[in-house]
Amino acid sequence: MNPRLFSFIGGNGSGWSVVSIETVVGDPLPAVERVDIVAGAISQIPDGGTWILRGVTSNDRYVTRGEKESLIAKQAALGRPDATHAALIPIRKSTEWWALTQDERRAIFEEQSRHVEIGLKYLPAIARRLHHCRDLGDAELFDFLTLFDYSKADSAAFDDLVAALRETKEWKFVEREIDIRLVRAS
């Protein structure tokens, strides 16, 4: 089993209750009642499931040593008891993005868009884990899955965070984005 692989199962089974699914750009995902997060591979959609999204955690990309150290110093882990709200945001970027070199993508990601700088403003209240889907092959629907968690009191701050990121040059390369808001099931 790959300990870096995570499966996100949308359906009516267990897991987080879905508050909303908003298609920001591109094709929608079918509506579901719940999202279950499973460490490891799920080979087929289970009973009550509608879709599976998969991604792997990976090494940090597009960050300098100083940015990484700042993130580590402020970032909280997922799963804190007071983090009863979450968001799963699958994103696919355009072929134009992937045609850029690593240094060109870095320049857009941080030097022009200030992605890390924006994110640091919201830590540690908002925790996140990035999953890379492209590393799993062409069958995956998205390039990235980002899972965030936060307390109910930080919901407005999370809205501010995603709004700020969506205003950047980097987001001009996003061709599909779904914003799935979740609340911990009781």
N, C-alpha and C positions, 0 to 999 in steps of 0.2 A: 504494500500500500504506500502511496506517495503522501507523506504528511503535509505537503504543501498544497494538495489538491482539495478544493471545496466544491460541493454541488449545492445549488440553490433550486429547490423544488417548489414550483408554484402549483397550487391546487386547493383542495378542501381538507387536507390532512392536518397534521400537527404543525407546530412552529409558531411563528409570529403572525398576528392578525394583520391583514392588509387594511389600512385606512384609506388609501387612494393609490391609483396607478395613473400617472399622467404621461402621455406621449409628448415629449418636448419637441422632438424633431424625428422624422422618419416614420417607419411602420410601427404600429402598436404591438404590444404583447397581449395575448388573451387575458381578460380579467380573471383573477383568482381571489379566493377568500383568505388564504394563508400562504406563507413562505416558510419552508423548513430549510435550515442550513445544516448540511451534513459534511463532516470532515471525511474526505475520500470520494471514490468514484461510485456513481450510481449508473448502472449500465442501461437500465430501462426505466421509463416513467412508472412509478408505483401506482397502485390503485388509488383513485382520487386525485391523481396528479394531472396537470395540464401541460406543463413545460419544465425543462431542466436547463439551467445555465451553469456552466462550469468555468472555473478559473484556478490558476495556481499563484500562490504568493511567490515572489521572486526577489532577486537582488534589487537594491535601489537604483533607479535610472533617472537621469536628468538632474541630479542634485550634486552640489559640491560637498566637500568634507565639512565645511562650516555650516551649510544648510542642514546636512544630515545630523550633525551634533546638536543643532538648535531643535530639530524635530524630536530627537531622542530625549532631550532634556525636558521638553514640555508635553510630549504625547502620552496619553493614557492608553491602557489596553482596553479592548472591547470586553463587554460583559460585566461592567460595574453594576452593582445592585440598583443604583439610582438611575441607570441608563435604560429607562423603560420604553424609549422611543428609538426608532432606527429608520434608516433609508438605505435601500439598495438601488444603486444607479448604474445600470448597464449603458455602456457607450461604445459606439463604433465610429472610428475616424475615417476620413476619406483616403482614397488612393493617393491623392496629392500629399497628404501628411506622411504617409509611409514611403513616398518617393524621395522625401527630404533625407539628408544625412543626419546622423546622430547630433552633430554640433548645430545644424540648422534647427532641428526640433528643440534642442536645449535652449537656443536663443529665443524661440517663440514661447516655449514653456515658462521660462523664468525671466530672462532678460527683458522680454517685451510684455508678457502677460503677468508676471509676478505671482505665479501659482503658489509656490512655497510661502512667499511673504504674506499672501492673502490667508492661506491656511493657518499659519502660525498665530494669527490674531484670535483664532477661535479655539486654540488648544489651552488647557486640556479638557475643556467642557465638551468638545466634540471629538470622539475617537474615530479612527478609520483604519480599514485594512483594504489594500488594493490587491485585486486578483487579475492576472494577465490571462487572457483567453487565446490570443494569437499563438501562444506557445503550444497550444493543444491541437492546432490544425485548422484547416479551412471549414470544417463542419460547424464550428462555433459561430453563433449569431453576432457576437460582440467582440470587441478588442479588449475591453476592460470591464470589470465589475467592481464597484467600490461600495463597501459596506461601512456605514457610519452608525454610531450609536451615541445617544445623548439623553439628558433628562427632559421631562416635559417642560420644565422652566426654560430650557435652552432651545426650544423649537423655533422661536423667532430668530435666534442667532444662526441656527442652521439654515433657515430661509435666506438670511442675509449672505451667508457664505456661498451658497450655490448661485444666488443672483449675481454676486460679485464675480465669480468664476465664469459664469455664462456671458458676461460682458467683455471678456478678454479676447485678444486675437486668437489665442489657442482654440477657442470654441468655434471659430469660423471654419475649422476643419472637422467638426462633429457632424456626421450625416445621420446618425441615429442615436437617440437618447431617451430612456424611459426613467421616470422618477417614481419609485415605488416606496411609499411611506408605510411604516409598520409600527405596531405597538405590541409589546410583550404580551403574549396570551396568558390569561390567568388560569 
